[in-house]
């Protein structure tokens, strides 16, 4: 064999050796990659009951209601449960997502109501005669007439009144103080005013016709007789209502009934007087709820010195309740309301969002109180939250898991706030799947799909 042949053979052997070594290395690397894939496969952190996130176990099984436990995985950065929605930042910008911070502070509760003006019944006077007789002269002709204090109302003819006057003059002539006092009291019982009794004592003139005067001013709201009518003590001749104060009878939604109290300040406005406001207070809260309208009835008292407010005027009323300190609140625009629940979209950053159930309180000036579900300082979505909620594809069963997610602050050991917002419990313990529920064991709540740009 020549030297050239030996050289070629050596080169071929070296090439084959190199190929064999490379094949061995590639085979080892592939085998190692496969092992690494198996080793790095995701493992659940724990298992929870779909209907009760406070029920945790370290292995698969059944919940107390007979449903399969759902695994909870760590997310990409190992930070606990995954978010409901993951959207690329570019799509978030295109959607016009705006956020706001959950605030804590003093929140005033202002209740809006509507009502109408009525007479203050504490200032209504019923005019009756104290003796049988006939109305010979009627100074008030029609209902709605205004009268002032001391104005004559009617003149009554009654022989009984003449007899009482005669007895009084006789008692005065006798000089017996006891008889004078008794006869004077009888005259007062028959409707004589102190000035009329004093005039009788001075003049001594007996008349079977007596004029009745108004004890207070107001409007005639009822006129029950005409001139010449026979009357007795049971006859209501007329009724006078004083308009210096008026009532406003208003209807308030039953959800605000617990916040109402006597003495709370209120402001009323009327279409007849644009820009003008009347200030009053709650005078009475009626103890029942209207069966048809489901509203609570309240009575408010307002001063009416210039008599501008007239009965049956339509009123817009604002009632200021006691401010609540250290209240957690968010803009009303951030609240997602359905027939069965209330929730908000919590922004976690980097296009990640959680949709969390909340328990709300009262609304005031565009804000709503949050009783459970959020804490101060969290960032919530105030625009495009309905798109995020739709992307999350949360159904009634998924909402029950709000306490176990990153953005939701309901503690797993206190899931009551979540349960109050949902229905459909299964007390029989049957293995039941809720309508629209996906296979929750496959991590259906972890929606990593990006929205199309």
C-alpha positions in Angstrom: 0.0 0.0 0.0 1.4 3.3 -1.0 1.7 6.3 1.3 -1.1 8.1 -0.6 -3.5 5.2 -0.1 -2.6 5.1 3.6 -3.3 8.8 3.9 -6.7 8.6 2.3 -7.7 5.7 4.5 -6.7 7.6 7.6 -8.8 10.6 6.6 -11.9 8.4 5.9 -11.5 6.8 9.3 -11.2 10.2 11.0 -14.4 11.4 9.2 -16.3 8.3 10.2 -15.2 8.7 13.8 -16.3 12.4 13.8 -19.7 11.5 12.4 -20.1 8.8 15.1 -19.2 11.1 17.9 -21.6 13.8 16.6 -24.4 11.3 16.3 -23.8 10.1 19.9 -23.8 13.7 21.2 -27.0 14.6 19.3 -28.7 11.4 20.6 -27.7 12.3 24.1 -28.9 15.9 23.7 -32.2 14.7 22.4 -32.6 12.2 25.1 -31.7 14.9 27.6 -34.2 17.3 26.1 -37.0 14.8 26.4 -36.2 14.1 30.0 -36.0 17.8 30.7 -39.5 18.2 29.1 -40.9 15.5 31.3 -39.2 17.0 34.4 -40.4 20.6 33.7 -44.1 19.6 33.0 -46.4 21.9 35.0 -47.6 20.5 38.3 -50.6 21.9 40.2 -50.0 23.9 43.3 -53.2 22.5 44.9 -56.8 21.5 44.1 -59.9 23.5 44.9 -63.6 22.9 44.8 -65.3 24.6 41.9 -68.1 25.9 44.1 -66.0 26.8 47.1 -62.4 28.1 46.7 -61.8 27.7 50.4 -62.0 24.0 50.1 -58.3 23.0 49.2 -56.6 19.6 48.9 -53.1 18.5 47.9 -54.4 15.8 45.5 -57.3 15.2 43.1 -60.6 14.1 44.5 -64.2 15.1 45.0 -65.7 18.3 46.6 -68.3 18.1 49.3 -70.9 18.7 46.5 -69.6 15.7 44.5 -67.8 17.7 41.8 -64.2 17.1 40.6 -61.6 19.2 42.3 -60.0 21.7 40.0 -56.2 22.1 39.8 -54.6 25.5 40.4 -51.3 26.0 38.5 -48.5 28.5 39.0 -48.3 31.1 36.2 -45.2 31.7 34.1 -43.4 33.7 36.7 -44.4 31.4 39.6 -46.6 34.0 41.1 -49.7 31.8 42.0 -53.0 31.5 40.1 -53.1 32.7 36.5 -55.0 35.7 35.3 -58.4 35.5 33.5 -57.3 37.4 30.4 -54.0 38.1 28.8 -54.0 40.6 26.0 -51.0 42.1 24.2 -50.1 45.7 25.2 -50.6 46.8 21.6 -54.2 45.5 21.6 -54.8 47.0 25.0 -53.9 50.4 23.5 -56.1 49.9 20.5 -59.0 49.0 22.8 -58.7 52.3 24.6 -58.5 50.7 28.0 -58.5 53.3 30.8 -57.9 52.5 34.4 -58.5 54.1 37.8 -57.2 53.5 41.3 -59.5 52.1 44.0 -59.8 54.8 46.6 -60.4 55.0 50.3 -61.8 58.0 52.1 -65.0 59.8 53.2 -67.9 59.1 50.9 -71.1 61.1 51.2 -74.4 59.4 50.4 -76.9 61.6 48.7 -80.4 60.1 48.0 -82.4 61.4 45.1 -86.2 61.3 45.3 -89.3 62.8 43.8 -92.5 63.9 45.5 -95.2 66.5 45.7 -96.2 69.3 48.0 -98.9 68.8 50.5 -100.5 70.8 53.4 -98.8 70.7 56.8 -101.6 68.9 58.6 -100.2 70.2 61.9 -101.3 73.7 60.7 -104.8 72.7 59.5 -107.8 74.1 61.5 -111.3 72.7 61.4 -114.0 75.3 62.1 -117.2 74.0 63.8 -120.0 75.7 65.7 -120.4 75.1 69.4 -124.2 75.4 69.4 -127.2 74.6 67.1 -128.3 77.5 64.8 -128.3 78.9 61.4 -125.5 80.5 59.3 -127.1 83.9 58.5 -123.9 85.5 57.1 -121.0 83.8 55.3 -118.0 86.0 54.7 -116.1 83.3 52.8 -117.7 82.3 49.5 -115.5 79.8 47.8 -112.8 77.2 48.6 -109.3 78.4 47.9 -109.9 81.9 49.3 -107.1 83.2 51.4 -107.9 84.5 54.9 -105.8 86.4 57.5 -105.8 86.0 61.2 -108.7 87.9 62.8 -110.8 88.0 59.6 -114.6 87.3 60.1 -115.7 83.9 58.8 -119.4 83.6 59.4 -122.3 84.9 61.5 -124.4 82.4 63.5 -127.9 82.9 64.7 -128.6 80.8 67.8 -131.0 81.4 70.7 -128.8 79.2 72.9 -126.0 81.8 72.5 -128.3 84.6 73.7 -129.3 82.6 76.8 -125.6 82.1 77.7 -125.0 85.9 77.4 -127.9 86.7 79.7 -126.7 84.2 82.3 -123.2 85.9 82.3 -124.6 89.4 82.8 -126.9 88.1 85.6 -123.9 86.5 87.4 -121.9 89.7 87.1 -124.8 91.7 88.6 -125.0 89.2 91.6 -121.3 89.9 92.5 -120.7 86.3 93.2 -117.3 85.5 91.7 -118.0 81.7 91.4 -121.1 82.3 89.3 -119.2 84.9 87.1 -116.4 82.4 86.5 -118.8 79.5 85.7 -120.8 81.6 83.2 -117.6 83.0 81.6 -116.4 79.4 81.0 -119.7 78.5 79.4 -119.4 81.4 77.0 -115.9 80.2 76.0 -117.1 76.7 75.6 -119.8 78.0 73.1 -117.1 79.7 71.0 -117.0 83.2 72.3 -113.5 84.8 72.0 -111.9 86.6 75.0 -112.4 89.9 73.2 -116.1 89.2 72.7 -116.6 88.3 76.3 -114.8 91.5 77.4 -117.0 93.5 75.0 -120.1 91.9 76.5 -119.0 92.7 80.0 -118.5 96.4 79.1 -121.5 97.0 76.9 -124.0 94.6 78.4 -125.7 94.1 75.0 -127.2 90.7 74.4 -127.4 89.4 70.8 -128.5 86.1 69.4 -126.2 86.6 66.5 -122.5 85.9 67.0 -119.6 86.4 64.5 -116.8 83.8 64.4 -113.3 85.1 63.5 -110.2 83.3 62.1 -107.7 82.2 64.8 -104.9 82.0 62.1 -104.4 82.8 58.5 -104.3 80.4 55.6 -106.3 79.1 52.7 -109.8 77.7 52.8 -109.4 74.1 51.8 -113.0 73.1 52.6 -116.3 75.0 52.7 -119.1 72.8 54.0 -122.1 75.2 54.3 -123.9 78.0 52.5 -125.8 81.0 53.9 -129.0 80.0 55.6 -127.8 76.4 56.4 -128.7 74.8 59.7 -125.7 73.6 61.6 -124.9 71.8 64.8 -121.7 71.1 66.7 -120.9 68.1 64.5 -121.1 70.2 61.3 -117.7 71.2 59.8 -118.4 74.7 58.5 -114.9 75.1 56.9 -111.3 74.1 57.1 -108.3 76.5 57.1 -104.8 75.3 56.1 -101.8 77.5 56.9 -99.1 77.5 54.1 -96.3 79.1 56.2 -94.9 75.5 56.3 -95.6 72.7 53.8 -95.0 69.0 53.6 -93.4 67.2 50.7 -94.4 63.6 50.4 -91.6 61.7 48.6 -90.9 58.2 47.4 -87.4 56.7 47.9 -86.1 53.4 46.5 -86.3 50.7 49.1 -82.5 50.0 48.9 -82.0 53.5 50.5 -84.6 53.0 53.2 -82.1 52.0 55.9 -80.1 55.3 55.4 -83.1 57.5 56.1 -83.7 59.2 59.5 -85.8 61.9 61.0 -84.0 65.3 61.1 -81.8 64.7 58.0 -81.4 67.7 55.9 -82.9 67.9 52.4 -83.0 70.3 49.4 -86.0 70.6 47.1 -86.2 72.1 43.7 -89.3 72.8 41.6 -89.8 73.2 37.8 -91.9 76.3 38.5 -88.8 78.1 40.1 -85.7 77.2 38.1 -82.5 77.7 40.0 -84.2 78.3 43.4 -83.8 75.9 46.3 -85.7 75.2 49.4 -84.1 73.7 52.5 -85.9 71.4 54.9 -85.7 68.3 57.0 -87.2 64.8 57.1 -90.2 64.9 59.4 -91.3 61.3 59.3 -90.3 58.0 57.7 -93.3 55.8 57.1 -92.9 52.3 58.4 -94.1 50.3 55.3 -92.9 49.7 51.7 -95.3 50.3 48.8 -96.3 46.9 47.6 -96.5 48.0 43.9 -93.6 50.5 43.5 -91.3 48.9 46.1 -90.5 52.4 47.5 -90.4 53.9 51.0 -92.5 56.9 51.7 -91.1 59.9 53.6 -92.5 63.2 54.8 -90.4 66.3 54.7 -91.1 69.7 56.2 -90.1 72.9 54.4 -90.6 76.6 55.4 -92.8 78.5 52.9 -92.8 82.1 54.1 -93.7 83.7 50.8 -96.4 81.1 50.0 -94.6 80.3 46.7 -95.0 76.5 47.2 -98.5 75.3 46.4 -100.0 72.0 47.1 -99.5 69.2 44.5 -96.4 70.9 43.0 -93.9 68.3 41.7 -90.7 68.3 43.7 -87.1 67.0 43.1 -85.6 66.2 46.5 -81.9 65.5 47.5 -81.3 64.1 50.9 -77.9 64.2 52.5 -77.2 61.2 54.8 -74.3 61.0 57.3 -70.9 60.7 55.4 -69.1 57.4 55.7 -65.5 57.5 56.6 -62.8 55.0 55.4 -65.1 53.8 52.6 -63.6 51.8 49.7 -65.1 53.2 46.5 -64.6 53.1 42.7 -66.2 55.0 39.7 -69.6 53.6 38.9 -68.4 53.3 35.3 -66.0 50.5 36.3 -68.8 48.3 37.6 -70.0 45.4 35.4 -73.6 44.6 36.4 -75.6 41.6 35.3 -78.8 40.1 36.6 -77.0 37.8 38.9 -73.7 39.5 39.9 -71.6 42.6 40.1 -67.9 42.5 39.1 -65.0 44.6 38.0 -61.9 44.0 35.8 -58.7 44.4 37.8 -55.6 45.4 35.8 -52.5 43.3 36.8 -50.1 44.9 34.3 -48.5 43.8 31.1 -51.9 43.1 29.5 -53.1 40.8 32.3 -56.5 41.2 33.9 -58.7 39.5 36.5 -62.4 39.8 36.6 -63.5 39.8 40.2 -66.9 39.6 41.9 -67.6 42.4 44.4 -70.3 43.4 46.9 -71.4 47.0 46.5 -72.9 49.6 48.8 -74.5 52.9 48.0 -73.8 55.2 45.1 -72.8 58.9 45.4 -71.6 61.5 42.8 -70.6 58.9 40.2 -68.9 56.6 42.8 -70.0 53.3 44.3 -69.0 51.9 47.6 -67.3 48.5 47.6 -68.0 46.4 50.7 -66.0 43.3 49.7 -63.9 42.3 46.8 -61.3 45.2 46.4 -58.7 47.0 48.5 -57.5 50.6 48.2 -54.7 51.1 45.7 -55.7 48.4 43.2 -56.0 49.4 39.6 -59.4 48.7 37.9 -60.6 49.2 34.4 -63.1 52.0 33.7 -63.4 51.6 29.9 -63.6 48.6 27.6 -64.1 46.4 30.7 -67.1 44.7 29.1 -64.8 43.5 26.3 -62.4 42.1 28.9 -65.3 40.5 30.8 -66.5 38.9 27.6 -63.0 37.7 26.8 -62.7 36.2 30.3 -65.8 34.1 29.5 -66.8 33.9 33.2 -70.0 32.1 34.0 -71.7 31.7 37.4 -69.4 28.8 38.4 -66.3 30.7 37.5 -67.3 33.7 39.6 -67.3 31.5 42.7 -63.5 31.2 42.3 -62.8 35.0 42.6 -61.2 34.6 46.0 -58.3 32.5 44.6 -57.1 34.8 41.9 -54.3 37.4 42.0 -56.4 40.5 41.5 -59.3 39.5 43.7 -58.9 40.3 47.4 -61.6 38.0 48.8 -59.8 35.7 51.2 -60.4 32.0 50.5 -61.3 31.4 54.2 -64.1 34.0 53.9 -65.9 33.3 50.5 -69.2 34.6 51.8 -69.0 37.8 49.8 -68.7 35.8 46.6 -71.5 33.3 47.4 -73.9 36.2 48.0 -73.5 37.3 44.4 -74.2 33.9 42.9 -77.0 31.3 42.8 -77.4 27.7 41.8 -76.1 25.8 44.9 -76.7 22.1 44.9 -77.6 21.1 48.5 -78.2 17.5 47.5 -74.5 17.0 46.7 -75.1 15.6 43.2 -72.3 15.8 40.7 -73.7 18.6 38.7 -72.3 20.8 35.9 -73.5 24.3 35.6 -74.9 25.5 32.3 -72.2 26.9 30.0 -69.3 25.5 32.3 -66.3 24.3 30.4 -63.9 21.6 31.6 -62.5 23.5 34.6 -59.9 20.8 35.3 -58.2 21.7 32.0 -57.6 25.3 33.2 -60.4 26.9 31.2 -60.1 30.0 33.3 -56.6 30.6 32.2 -57.3 32.4 29.0 -54.0 33.3 27.4 -55.5 33.9 23.9 -54.6 37.3 22.4 -57.2 39.4 20.8 -56.8 39.9 17.0 -55.1 43.2 16.1 
